[in-house]
Amino acid sequence: MPLHELLALPKGIVMANGHMWKQQRRFGLMTLRNLGLGKSVLASQIQEEARCMADLFTAKKGEPFDPSLILDHAVTNVISAVVYGHRFSIDDVTFKELINCNHCIVENIGSTWARMYDAFPWLMKHIPGPHQAAFRHMNYLNQYTKKEIEIHKQTRLSEEPQDVIDYYLAQIEKSKNEVDSTFNEENLMSVITDLFGAGSETTSTSLLWALLYMVAYPDIQHKVHKELDIVFDGSKLYYEDRKHLPYTNAVIHEILRYGNIAAVGIPRTCIKDFKVRNYSLQKDTMVLDNLDSVLYDPQYWKTPNQFNPQNFLDSDGNFLMNEAFMPFSAGSRVCLGEQLARTELFIFFGTLMRSFSFHLPEGVTEVNTKYVYKMTLQPHPYKICAVPR
């Protein structure tokens, strides 16, 4: 896929293969754990961003607004703290440009222009169009990351790494004499770009769907409010609290299933000749895993084509996981940030639902739940009212 290869070189985690991919992914998993994934350290960061997000919603005073920028800000600040070691103000010009770059790249990769580029790269590289903007935006992201790396080289304390860049620079030094090491600054750039891009776009899009579904299905919103009111009395939300909130947990899972923002996952490649059912696939054949076919399979879901939290509840109202639930894909290349995304979605969604009732602006009577296809499936732009509870 020529456009992908130019935007994201076959390095880092997402686009790499073989030995390089194994080293980079192993590093990514280890570093996320070291930085507090699954522990109170990172949970506190998410809780703080959730509080700031709620304050920004409150400032709207119940008036109609587009929640996308606020959601982007909260989610991006979590992954920014992980990779860069700091957060941004919502008014920060650099922050806004980073968000804009991410959106532009996602939109271009899913466009007709991208398909044309993949078919005729020798021609499209010389033709002006939206696809050219994607290269400019990727260059901005890379230049910003280079600046951050240089700053980290000068200020980091090797015995106290604070973020992904610190850990990676230490890994470069540690493995510099290893013949088969793939740890270098080029891969560092790609790892940061992979984590920052994937760690912001997908989770914020899922939250956009979440709020849209709450105004589309007010009865479901009411049930979430009721459960949260019974279980909590003002204390902070933790990911472990999902065990005591079966209905809220089911709603979040249904948002991920029904929203299905990564319908065909990330392109894969056969590493050897392979036969599946009656089809023979040659080595190096590109394969797209159709997650949509699983997440909407009537064999596994009570109401596959309807938004229904009962898909994740048993007859007694207890949460029930379904083996066909795989919005993060599956296998050895399952989404690296699945645990982080799950934690963010629970704390952000739970915080918003405890704090606000969401409804349509006055005069608006219909909710458009159809998707816009970019690289991910996104809702049409919308405005809602967030009324403090």
C-alpha positions in Angstrom: 0.0 0.0 0.0 2.2 2.9 -1.3 0.4 5.7 0.5 0.7 3.9 3.9 4.4 3.1 3.2 5.1 6.8 2.6 3.1 8.1 5.5 4.3 5.5 7.9 7.6 3.8 6.9 7.8 0.0 7.5 9.2 0.7 10.9 7.9 1.0 14.5 4.9 -1.2 15.4 1.9 -0.8 13.1 3.7 -1.2 9.7 6.7 -3.3 10.7 7.1 -7.0 10.2 9.3 -9.8 11.4 12.2 -9.3 13.9 11.8 -5.5 13.9 8.1 -5.7 14.8 8.7 -8.3 17.5 11.3 -6.1 19.2 9.3 -2.9 18.9 6.0 -4.4 20.1 7.7 -6.1 23.0 9.2 -2.8 24.0 5.9 -1.0 23.6 4.1 -3.5 25.9 6.8 -3.5 28.5 7.0 0.3 28.6 3.3 0.8 28.9 3.4 -1.5 31.9 6.3 0.4 33.4 4.5 3.7 32.9 1.5 2.4 35.0 -0.9 0.7 32.6 -3.2 -1.2 34.9 -1.9 0.6 37.9 -3.1 3.6 39.9 -0.4 5.9 38.4 -2.0 6.0 34.9 -5.5 5.7 36.3 -4.9 9.0 38.2 -3.8 10.7 35.0 -7.0 9.6 33.3 -9.1 10.6 36.2 -7.5 14.1 36.2 -8.2 14.4 32.4 -11.8 13.3 33.1 -12.2 16.0 35.7 -10.9 18.7 33.3 -13.2 17.3 30.6 -16.2 17.6 32.9 -15.3 21.1 33.8 -15.2 22.1 30.1 -18.6 20.5 29.6 -19.9 22.4 32.6 -18.7 25.7 31.1 -21.1 25.2 28.2 -23.9 25.8 30.7 -26.3 23.5 28.9 -26.1 25.2 25.6 -25.6 23.3 22.4 -22.0 22.5 21.5 -19.8 20.1 19.4 -18.1 17.8 22.0 -15.3 16.6 19.6 -12.6 19.1 20.5 -13.1 18.5 24.3 -13.0 14.7 23.8 -9.9 15.0 21.6 -8.2 17.1 24.2 -8.9 14.7 27.1 -7.8 11.5 25.2 -4.8 13.1 23.5 -3.5 14.4 26.8 -3.4 10.9 28.2 -1.3 9.5 25.4 0.7 12.7 25.3 1.7 12.1 29.0 2.6 8.6 28.1 4.8 9.3 25.1 6.0 12.9 25.6 5.7 13.3 29.4 3.4 16.3 29.5 -0.1 17.5 28.7 -1.4 20.4 26.6 -3.8 23.2 27.4 -6.9 23.1 25.2 -6.0 26.5 23.8 -2.4 25.5 22.9 -1.8 26.2 19.3 0.6 23.2 18.9 -2.0 20.9 20.4 -4.7 22.1 18.0 -2.3 21.5 15.1 -1.4 18.0 16.3 -5.1 17.1 16.5 -5.7 18.6 13.1 -2.8 16.6 11.6 -4.2 13.4 13.0 -7.6 14.0 11.6 -6.3 15.0 8.2 -4.2 11.8 7.9 -7.1 9.6 9.0 -9.4 11.3 6.6 -7.0 11.0 3.7 -6.1 7.4 4.2 -9.8 6.5 3.9 -10.4 8.6 0.9 -10.8 7.9 -2.8 -7.6 9.9 -3.4 -5.7 7.3 -1.3 -7.1 4.4 -3.3 -6.0 6.3 -6.5 -2.5 6.8 -5.0 -2.2 3.1 -4.1 -3.2 2.2 -7.7 -1.0 4.8 -9.5 1.7 6.0 -7.1 4.1 7.0 -9.9 1.4 9.4 -11.2 -0.4 10.6 -8.0 2.9 11.8 -6.4 3.0 14.6 -9.0 -0.8 15.4 -9.0 -2.0 18.1 -6.5 -4.9 17.1 -4.3 -5.9 16.3 -0.7 -3.5 13.4 -0.5 -0.6 15.9 -0.7 -1.8 17.5 2.5 -1.4 14.2 4.3 2.3 14.3 3.7 2.6 17.8 5.0 0.7 16.9 8.2 2.8 13.8 8.7 5.9 15.9 8.3 4.6 18.3 11.0 4.0 15.4 13.4 7.5 14.1 12.7 9.2 17.5 13.2 7.4 17.9 16.5 8.5 14.5 17.7 12.1 15.2 16.7 12.0 18.4 18.8 10.7 16.4 21.8 13.4 13.7 21.3 16.1 16.4 21.3 14.6 18.0 24.5 14.6 14.6 26.2 18.2 13.9 25.3 19.2 17.1 27.1 16.9 16.9 30.2 16.2 13.2 30.9 17.5 11.4 33.9 18.6 7.9 32.8 17.9 6.4 36.2 14.3 7.8 36.3 12.6 7.5 32.8 9.3 9.4 32.8 7.8 8.5 29.4 8.2 6.4 26.3 10.9 8.6 24.8 13.0 8.3 27.9 12.6 4.5 28.0 13.4 4.2 24.3 16.6 6.4 24.5 17.7 4.2 27.4 17.0 1.1 25.3 19.1 2.5 22.4 22.1 2.9 24.7 21.5 -0.5 26.3 21.4 -2.4 23.0 23.9 -0.4 20.9 26.4 -3.3 20.8 23.8 -6.0 19.9 24.1 -7.0 16.2 20.4 -7.7 15.7 19.1 -4.6 17.6 16.4 -2.6 15.8 16.4 0.2 18.4 17.4 3.5 16.8 16.0 7.0 16.4 14.1 6.1 13.1 12.2 3.4 14.9 11.7 5.7 17.9 10.0 8.2 15.6 7.7 5.6 14.2 6.8 4.1 17.6 5.9 7.6 18.9 3.8 8.3 15.8 2.1 5.0 16.0 1.2 5.4 19.7 0.2 9.0 19.5 -1.9 8.6 16.4 -3.7 5.4 17.3 -3.9 6.3 21.0 -5.9 9.5 20.3 -8.0 9.0 17.2 -9.7 5.7 18.0 -10.7 6.4 21.6 -12.0 9.9 21.0 -14.1 8.6 18.1 -15.5 5.9 20.3 -16.5 8.5 22.9 -18.2 10.6 20.2 -20.3 7.6 19.3 -21.0 7.0 23.0 -22.5 10.5 23.5 -24.4 10.2 20.2 -26.0 6.9 21.2 -27.0 8.3 24.6 -29.1 11.0 23.0 -30.4 8.5 20.4 -31.5 6.1 23.1 -32.6 8.2 26.2 -34.0 5.1 27.9 -30.6 3.5 27.9 -29.0 6.8 29.2 -31.6 6.8 32.0 -30.6 3.2 33.1 -26.9 4.1 33.1 -27.7 7.2 35.3 -29.8 5.0 37.7 -27.1 2.4 38.1 -24.3 5.0 38.7 -26.5 6.8 41.2 -27.1 3.6 43.2 -23.5 2.5 43.2 -21.6 5.8 43.7 -21.8 8.7 46.0 -19.2 11.1 44.6 -16.0 9.1 44.8 -13.7 8.7 41.8 -14.3 6.1 39.2 -11.7 3.3 38.8 -11.6 0.7 36.0 -12.1 -2.0 38.6 -15.5 -0.5 39.4 -16.9 -2.0 36.1 -17.4 -5.2 38.1 -20.1 -3.4 40.2 -21.6 -1.7 37.1 -22.8 -4.5 34.8 -25.2 -2.4 32.8 -22.8 0.5 32.3 -20.1 -1.9 31.3 -22.5 -3.6 28.9 -23.3 -0.2 27.3 -19.6 0.6 26.8 -19.1 -2.8 25.1 -22.1 -2.3 23.0 -20.8 1.1 21.9 -17.6 -0.6 20.7 -19.5 -3.5 19.0 -22.2 -1.5 17.3 -19.9 1.5 16.5 -17.3 -0.8 15.2 -15.0 2.1 14.2 -12.2 -0.2 12.7 -14.5 -2.3 10.6 -11.7 -4.0 8.6 -8.9 -3.7 11.1 -5.2 -3.1 10.1 -3.9 -4.7 6.9 -2.0 -8.0 7.5 0.3 -10.0 5.4 0.6 -13.8 5.0 4.0 -15.0 6.2 3.7 -18.3 4.3 1.4 -20.0 1.8 -1.8 -20.7 3.6 -5.2 -22.3 3.0 -8.4 -21.3 4.7 -11.5 -23.2 3.9 -11.4 -23.5 0.1 -9.2 -20.5 -0.5 -5.4 -20.6 -1.1 -3.4 -17.5 -0.1 0.1 -17.1 -1.2 2.9 -15.7 0.9 3.0 -11.9 1.1 -0.7 -11.6 0.2 -2.3 -8.6 1.9 -5.3 -9.6 4.1 -8.0 -7.4 5.6 -9.8 -9.0 8.6 -13.5 -8.2 8.3 -14.3 -7.5 12.0 -17.7 -6.3 10.9 -18.7 -9.8 9.9 -18.0 -11.0 13.5 -19.4 -8.1 15.4 -22.7 -8.3 13.5 -22.9 -12.1 13.3 -26.5 -13.2 14.1 -25.1 -16.5 15.4 -23.4 -14.7 18.3 -25.6 -11.7 19.1 -29.2 -11.4 20.3 -29.9 -8.3 18.2 -26.8 -7.8 15.9 -28.2 -4.9 13.9 -29.6 -3.0 16.8 -27.9 -1.0 19.6 -28.8 -3.2 22.6 -26.7 -3.5 25.8 -28.6 -6.8 26.4 -26.1 -8.4 24.0 -23.7 -8.3 27.0 -26.1 -9.2 29.8 -27.5 -12.5 31.0 -31.0 -13.1 32.1 -30.2 -11.9 35.6 -28.6 -8.7 34.5 -25.0 -9.8 35.1 -22.3 -8.8 32.6 -21.6 -11.5 30.1 -18.6 -11.4 27.8 -19.1 -12.7 24.2 -16.3 -14.5 22.4 -17.3 -12.7 19.2 -16.4 -9.3 20.8 -13.2 -8.3 19.0 -13.2 -4.6 18.1 -9.5 -4.5 18.9 -8.9 -7.3 16.4 -7.2 -10.6 17.6 -4.1 -12.6 17.4 -0.5 -11.7 18.0 -1.1 -8.2 16.5 -4.1 -7.4 18.5 -4.3 -3.6 19.4 -1.3 -2.8 21.6 -3.3 -0.1 23.5 -6.4 -2.2 24.1 -6.1 -2.1 27.9 -5.4 1.7 27.9 -8.4 2.3 25.6 -10.7 0.2 27.8 -9.6 2.1 30.9 -10.1 5.5 29.3 -13.5 4.6 27.9 -14.8 3.4 31.2 -13.5 6.4 33.3 -14.3 9.1 30.7 -17.8 7.7 29.9 -18.6 7.0 33.5 -17.5 10.4 34.6 -19.6 12.2 32.0 -22.7 10.1 32.7 -22.4 10.7 36.4 -22.1 14.4 35.9 -24.5 15.2 33.0 -27.7 14.4 31.2 -27.4 14.6 27.5 -30.1 15.7 25.1 -30.6 17.2 21.6 -30.6 21.0 21.1 -34.0 22.6 21.0 -35.7 22.1 17.7 -33.6 19.0 16.7 -35.7 15.9 16.6 -33.7 13.3 14.7 -30.3 11.7 15.5 -28.1 10.7 12.6 -26.4 7.5 13.6 -25.0 6.7 10.1 -21.3 6.7 9.8 -18.8 8.7 7.7 -16.1 6.5 6.3 -12.6 7.8 6.8 -9.8 5.4 8.0 -12.2 4.8 10.9 -16.0 4.9 10.9 -17.0 8.2 12.5 -20.3 9.9 13.3 -21.5 12.9 11.3 -20.7 16.2 13.2 -23.3 16.9 15.8 -24.1 19.2 18.7 -25.6 18.2 22.0 -26.6 19.8 25.3 -24.9 18.6 28.5 -27.1 19.5 31.5 -25.4 19.1 34.9 -27.1 16.5 37.1 
